[in-house]
Amino acid sequence: MRGLFKRGQWIAGALIGAMAFAGCGGGGSDNNTVTRTTPVKLDISWAARSRAVNAPSSALSAVVTLKGANADGSDFTFPINRDAAPAAYVKTYVSTLPATVGAHPLTVNFFAAADGAGANVGVASTTVTINADGSGIGDVVTAGVVASAELTANQSLVVGQTKDLAFAARDSSNNLVAVSPGSATFTVTSGGDKLQITGGQAAGVGVGTATATATVDGKTSVPQTIGVSSAVNRLEAVSSTTGLLYGTVRARVRGITDASAPITVTVGSVTSATAHVAYTDTKAPTDSSVNGGAVDFRVPYGLSSGSQNVVVTVGGVNLPAYVVNVSNVNPFAVFTLTNSGAAAGTFVAELRQDASPNTVANFVGLATGTKTYTDPGTGQQSNAPLYDGTYFHRAIAGFVRQGGDPLSKYVGKGVVGTGQIGFTIPFEVNSLTNNDGALAMARSTPLDSAASQFFVDDGPQHFLDTTKDSSGKPTGGYVVFGQVVENLPVAKAIKITYDANNTPVPGVIPTTLANVIITGKLDTP
């Protein structure tokens, strides 16, 4: 005979569908002085669960107790362990020891661990009669505790992530019922290409939104929207050959499926000047396909020091922040060179804003087009990046490589090296010196005559260092405002245009400065 158990108040115990006891065999005569006993036979219908039994806080066992049903009058107990499979099933259990025939109070306790261990997560009780022939056992029913289920609103995860969805179960008085992930089953009601349920957990498979419900003991929640986003999981150097994070940096981002989506990247409060999808999941190189797509962006300058959030925005949606550290707030300049149109490499200089802020601000403004100047080739005001397309007109081995005259972009407009841009800047005294690879401003005779032209020292040139009189007033020298920190040999390979006697070398086509990119620097992860 069978008895029905509905789920009681337990954490993740399987809902008991039916239980039955039967007497099957005897152990004595009809003499009233002899106690009859019989093995206890029990059918349990375990309800479906959302995950296997190794999930936390799941009901993994039951202990059946018949009060006073041992031959000596003590309580009879019968432990039962649930199978590992999460699917619903019915199984018959037979006790190895017998219980006495007759009426006994029955209690079934459910536990969170095997063998009756762990938290007591549910209980059902009634009185049953065990007859010698197995008859007399009626239905055993417990009142269902869970009256409603709720799927927590505003949940989100990222592509490639698998996690438990938060939910709650409540009783008829709207009190929370203690439940755990294994108690609920989840259903994706829309957006199955964005969210899937795997092993009772939510898995993000595509960027966007989906809706889902939670069901506990047959009670289904209203649908809730689940957001699935991409996430940056690492940064890689692109411009740098040494792995330093300046210039163009690649952010590995999971789940970018739309290469045409508008992309922006912000570091702290500063937005990158350029950002674009480098490749999507389907186009990713074999060695990185597991990490998703990629966004290339130029590290912005003007960053604040300390911990900063890198936020990638795809189609107007901010992805979870990737935290980086900024220990050097000086801007960096990435110089890209060509020879007769062919690539000739790049070199990088740190611009010492900390030591020469005014000179650096002038160089950065001209390089980025944020500072207006007079174009000597047209005589017109311009905000075009000044250095792009100029060439190194004065390059002397063992001395300097000098460029930065916008007149070099024009033929027949004047002597290159004499171009004027409508203003000069004050001589800025600092403690920097003309070391090998130093970046300094060129000028004519007056100290305050520097404008756009600069040079890179080929070897130490300390006779060019700033000199001062007894009062500390500058009397000569050239203002150093930066230092080449990467690929100095590329700078030194700029074509020589003058010999050691400062005489032009005939037939040489000067090296062109294709562009100068001003960038910040992030600490290498």
Residue pairs with C-beta under 8 A, 6 or more apart in sequence:
1 20
1 21
1 22
1 134
1 135
1 136
1 137
1 138
2 18
2 19
2 20
2 43
2 139
3 18
3 19
3 20
3 21
3 126
3 128
3 137
3 138
3 139
3 140
3 141
4 17
4 18
4 19
4 139
4 140
4 141
5 16
5 17
5 18
5 19
5 44
5 108
5 124
5 140
5 141
5 142
6 15
6 16
6 141
6 142
6 143
6 144
7 13
7 15
7 16
7 47
7 122
7 142
7 144
7 145
7 146
7 217
8 110
8 122
8 123
8 124
8 142
8 143
8 144
8 145
9 122
9 123
9 145
9 171
9 177
9 178
10 59
10 110
10 120
10 121
10 122
10 123
10 178
11 57
11 58
11 59
11 112
11 119
11 121
11 122
11 178
11 179
11 180
11 183
12 49
12 55
12 57
12 58
12 59
12 112
12 121
12 179
12 180
12 181
12 182
12 183
13 58
13 59
13 62
13 110
13 112
13 121
13 122
14 46
14 47
14 48
14 49
14 59
14 82
14 110
15 46
15 47
15 217
16 44
16 45
16 46
16 47
16 62
16 108
16 124
16 142
17 45
17 46
17 47
17 88
17 90
18 43
18 44
18 45
18 90
19 42
19 43
19 44
19 45
19 108
19 140
20 41
20 42
20 43
20 137
21 40
21 41
21 42
21 106
21 128
21 130
21 134
21 137
22 41
22 130
22 134
22 135
22 137
23 38
23 101
23 130
23 131
23 132
23 133
23 134
23 135
24 38
24 39
24 41
24 134
25 38
25 39
25 98
26 36
26 38
26 132
27 35
27 36
27 37
27 38
27 98
28 34
28 35
28 36
28 37
35 71
35 100
36 100
36 101
36 132
37 71
37 98
37 99
37 100
37 101
38 98
38 99
38 101
38 130
38 132
38 134
39 94
39 95
39 96
39 97
39 98
39 99
40 64
40 66
40 76
40 78
40 94
40 95
40 98
40 99
40 130
41 92
41 93
41 94
41 95
41 134
42 64
42 78
42 80
42 92
42 93
42 94
42 95
43 90
43 91
43 92
43 93
44 62
44 80
44 90
44 91
44 93
45 88
45 89
45 90
46 82
46 83
46 88
46 89
46 90
46 91
47 88
47 217
48 86
48 87
48 88
48 185
49 55
49 58
49 86
49 87
49 182
49 183
49 185
49 200
50 86
50 181
50 182
50 183
50 184
50 185
50 186
50 200
51 58
51 86
51 181
51 182
51 199
51 200
51 201
52 84
52 85
52 86
52 199
53 60
53 82
53 83
53 84
53 86
54 84
55 180
55 181
55 182
55 200
56 180
56 181
56 182
57 112
57 119
57 121
57 180
57 181
57 182
58 112
58 180
58 182
58 183
59 82
59 110
59 111
59 112
59 121
59 122
60 81
60 82
60 111
60 112
60 113
60 114
60 118
61 79
61 80
61 81
61 82
61 110
61 111
61 113
61 114
61 115
61 116
61 117
62 79
62 80
62 82
62 108
62 109
62 110
62 111
62 116
63 77
63 78
63 79
63 80
63 108
63 109
63 111
63 116
64 77
64 78
64 79
64 80
64 106
64 107
64 108
65 75
65 76
65 77
65 78
65 106
65 107
65 108
65 109
66 75
66 76
66 78
66 99
66 104
66 105
66 106
66 128
66 130
67 75
67 104
67 105
67 106
67 107
68 74
68 75
68 100
68 104
68 105
69 75
69 76
69 99
69 100
69 102
69 104
69 130
70 76
70 99
70 100
71 98
71 100
76 95
76 97
76 99
76 100
76 104
78 93
78 95
78 97
79 115
79 116
80 93
81 114
81 115
83 89
83 91
86 182
86 200
99 130
100 130
101 130
101 131
101 132
102 129
102 130
103 127
103 128
103 129
103 130
104 127
104 128
104 129
104 130
105 125
105 126
105 127
106 125
106 126
106 127
106 128
106 140
107 123
107 124
107 125
108 123
108 124
108 125
109 116
109 120
109 122
109 123
110 120
110 121
110 122
110 123
111 117
111 118
111 119
111 120
111 121
112 118
112 119
112 121
113 119
121 178
123 142
124 140
124 142
125 142
126 140
126 141
128 136
128 137
128 138
128 140
129 136
129 137
130 136
130 137
131 137
144 217
145 171
145 177
145 217
146 169
146 170
146 171
146 177
146 179
146 216
146 217
146 219
147 170
147 171
147 172
147 219
148 169
148 170
148 174
148 219
148 221
149 167
149 168
149 169
149 170
149 184
149 214
149 215
149 216
149 217
149 219
149 220
149 221
150 167
150 168
150 169
150 170
150 214
150 221
150 222
151 165
151 166
151 167
151 186
151 212
151 213
151 214
151 221
151 222
151 223
151 224
152 165
152 166
152 167
152 168
152 224
153 224
153 225
154 224
154 225
154 227
155 165
155 166
155 224
155 226
155 227
156 226
156 227
156 228
156 229
157 163
157 202
157 204
157 226
157 227
157 228
157 229
158 204
158 228
158 229
158 230
158 231
158 254
158 255
158 319
158 320
159 204
159 205
159 206
159 207
159 228
159 229
159 230
159 231
159 254
159 255
159 292
160 204
160 231
160 254
160 255
160 292
161 203
161 204
161 231
162 198
162 199
162 201
162 202
162 203
162 204
163 201
163 202
164 181
164 201
164 202
165 184
165 186
165 201
165 202
165 212
165 214
165 226
167 179
167 184
167 214
167 216
167 221
168 176
168 179
169 176
169 177
169 179
169 183
169 184
169 216
169 217
169 219
170 176
170 177
171 177
179 216
181 200
181 201
182 200
183 216
183 217
184 200
184 214
184 215
184 216
185 200
185 214
185 215
186 197
186 200
186 202
186 212
186 213
186 214
186 215
187 197
187 212
187 213
187 215
187 220
188 195
188 196
188 197
188 210
188 211
188 212
189 211
189 212
189 213
189 223
190 210
190 211
190 223
191 208
191 209
191 210
191 211
191 226
192 210
193 205
193 206
193 208
194 204
194 205
194 206
194 207
194 208
194 209
194 210
194 228
195 202
195 203
195 204
195 205
195 210
195 212
195 226
195 228
196 202
196 203
196 205
197 203
197 212
202 212
202 226
204 228
204 229
204 255
205 228
206 228
206 255
206 257
207 228
207 229
207 230
207 255
207 256
207 257
207 258
207 314
207 317
208 227
208 228
209 225
209 226
209 227
209 228
210 225
210 226
210 228
211 223
211 224
211 225
211 226
212 223
212 224
212 226
213 220
213 221
213 222
213 223
213 224
214 220
214 221
215 221
228 255
229 255
229 317
229 319
229 320
230 253
230 254
230 255
230 256
230 292
230 293
230 312
230 314
230 319
231 253
231 254
231 255
231 319
231 320
231 322
232 251
232 252
232 253
232 310
232 312
232 319
232 320
232 322
233 252
233 253
233 254
233 291
233 292
233 322
234 251
234 252
234 291
234 525
235 245
235 249
235 250
235 251
235 252
235 310
235 322
235 324
235 522
235 525
236 249
236 250
236 252
237 243
237 244
237 245
237 247
237 249
237 250
237 524
238 247
238 248
238 249
238 250
238 296
239 246
239 247
239 248
239 249
239 334
239 346
239 348
239 517
239 519
240 246
240 247
240 348
240 486
241 486
241 487
242 486
243 524
244 348
244 486
244 521
244 524
245 299
245 324
245 521
245 522
245 523
245 524
246 299
246 332
246 334
246 348
246 519
246 520
246 521
246 522
247 298
247 299
247 332
247 334
247 348
247 517
247 519
248 274
248 296
248 297
248 298
248 299
249 296
249 297
249 298
249 299
249 522
250 278
250 294
250 295
250 296
251 265
251 294
251 295
251 296
251 297
251 310
251 312
251 322
252 288
252 291
252 292
252 293
252 294
253 292
253 293
253 294
253 295
253 312
253 314
253 319
254 291
254 292
254 293
255 281
255 292
255 293
256 277
256 280
256 281
256 292
256 293
256 294
256 295
256 314
257 280
257 281
257 293
258 280
258 314
258 315
259 277
259 279
259 280
259 283
261 277
261 314
261 315
262 313
262 314
262 315
262 316
263 275
263 276
263 277
263 295
263 312
263 313
263 314
264 271
264 272
264 275
264 312
264 313
265 271
265 272
265 275
265 295
265 297
265 310
265 311
265 312
265 313
266 272
266 309
266 310
266 311
266 313
267 299
267 300
267 303
267 308
267 309
267 310
267 324
267 326
267 520
267 522
268 303
268 304
268 308
268 309
268 326
269 304
270 300
270 301
270 302
270 303
270 520
271 300
272 297
272 298
272 299
272 300
273 298
273 300
274 296
274 297
274 298
275 295
275 296
275 297
275 298
275 312
276 295
276 296
276 297
277 293
277 294
277 295
278 293
278 294
278 295
278 296
279 285
279 293
279 294
280 293
281 289
281 292
281 293
283 293
284 291
284 292
284 293
284 294
288 294
295 312
298 517
298 519
299 519
299 520
299 521
299 522
300 519
300 520
301 331
301 332
301 364
301 518
301 519
301 520
302 329
302 331
302 520
303 326
303 329
303 520
304 326
304 329
305 326
305 327
305 328
305 329
306 325
306 326
307 323
307 324
307 325
307 326
308 323
308 324
308 325
308 326
308 522
309 321
309 322
309 323
309 324
310 321
310 322
310 323
310 324
310 522
311 318
311 319
311 321
311 322
312 318
312 319
312 322
313 319
324 522
324 523
324 525
325 522
325 523
326 520
326 521
326 522
326 523
327 523
328 350
328 521
329 353
329 354
329 520
330 350
330 351
330 352
330 353
330 354
330 360
330 521
331 351
331 353
331 360
331 364
331 518
331 519
331 520
332 348
332 349
332 350
332 351
332 485
332 518
332 519
332 520
332 521
333 348
333 349
333 351
333 363
333 367
333 439
333 482
333 516
333 517
333 518
333 519
334 346
334 347
334 348
334 516
334 517
334 519
335 346
335 347
335 348
335 349
335 491
335 513
335 516
336 343
336 345
336 346
336 513
336 514
336 515
336 516
336 517
337 343
337 344
337 345
337 346
337 347
337 490
337 494
337 511
337 512
337 513
337 514
338 344
338 511
338 512
338 514
339 495
339 509
339 511
339 512
340 509
344 490
344 493
344 494
344 511
345 487
345 490
345 493
346 487
346 490
347 484
347 486
347 487
347 488
347 490
347 491
348 484
348 485
348 486
348 487
349 437
349 439
349 456
349 482
349 483
349 484
349 485
350 482
350 483
350 485
351 360
351 363
351 364
351 439
351 481
351 482
351 518
352 360
352 430
352 432
352 480
352 481
352 482
352 483
353 360
353 361
355 430
355 431
355 432
355 481
356 428
356 430
356 432
356 479
356 480
356 481
357 428
358 425
358 426
358 428
359 425
359 428
359 441
359 450
359 479
359 481
360 481
360 482
362 371
362 425
363 454
363 481
363 482
364 370
364 518
365 371
366 373
366 385
366 386
366 387
366 421
366 452
367 385
367 386
367 387
367 516
367 517
367 518
368 385
368 518
369 383
369 384
369 385
369 386
370 383
371 383
372 381
372 382
372 383
373 381
373 382
373 386
373 406
373 421
373 422
373 423
373 452
374 380
374 381
374 382
374 420
374 421
374 422
375 381
375 382
375 384
375 406
375 421
376 405
376 406
376 407
376 410
376 413
376 414
376 419
376 420
376 421
377 406
377 407
377 409
377 410
377 413
377 419
381 422
385 515
385 516
386 404
386 406
386 421
386 452
387 403
387 404
387 452
387 513
387 515
387 516
388 513
388 514
388 515
388 516
389 409
389 512
389 513
389 514
389 515
390 403
390 404
390 405
390 406
390 408
390 409
390 512
390 513
391 403
391 408
391 416
391 510
391 511
391 512
391 513
392 401
392 402
392 403
392 494
392 495
392 497
392 510
392 511
392 512
392 513
393 402
393 403
393 405
393 408
393 416
393 417
393 497
393 510
394 400
394 401
394 402
394 403
394 417
394 455
394 497
394 498
395 401
395 402
395 494
395 495
395 496
395 497
395 498
395 510
395 511
396 458
396 496
396 497
396 498
396 499
396 500
396 502
397 458
397 496
397 500
398 458
398 459
398 500
399 457
399 458
399 459
399 461
400 455
400 456
400 457
400 458
400 461
401 455
401 456
401 458
401 491
401 492
401 494
402 417
402 442
402 453
402 454
402 455
403 453
403 454
403 455
403 513
404 442
404 452
404 453
404 454
404 513
405 416
405 417
405 418
405 419
405 452
405 453
406 419
406 421
406 452
407 413
407 414
407 415
407 416
407 417
407 418
407 419
408 416
408 419
408 510
417 453
419 452
420 451
421 451
421 452
423 451
424 443
424 446
424 448
424 449
424 450
424 451
425 441
425 448
425 450
425 451
426 448
427 443
427 447
427 448
427 450
427 474
427 479
428 479
428 481
429 466
429 468
429 472
429 474
429 479
430 466
430 479
430 480
430 481
432 438
432 480
432 481
432 483
433 462
433 465
433 480
434 440
434 457
434 460
434 461
434 462
434 463
434 464
434 465
434 478
434 480
435 457
435 460
435 483
436 457
436 458
436 459
436 460
436 488
437 456
437 457
437 483
437 484
437 488
437 491
438 456
438 457
438 461
438 480
438 482
438 483
438 484
439 454
439 455
439 456
439 480
439 481
439 482
439 483
439 484
440 454
440 455
440 457
440 464
440 478
440 479
440 480
440 481
440 482
441 450
441 453
441 454
441 478
441 479
441 481
442 450
442 453
442 454
442 455
442 478
443 449
443 450
443 453
443 478
447 474
447 476
450 479
455 478
456 484
456 491
456 494
457 464
458 492
464 477
464 478
465 477
465 478
465 480
466 474
466 476
466 477
466 478
466 479
466 480
467 474
467 475
467 476
467 477
468 474
468 475
469 475
484 491
494 511
495 508
495 509
495 510
495 511
496 505
496 508
497 504
497 505
497 508
497 510
498 504
498 505
499 505
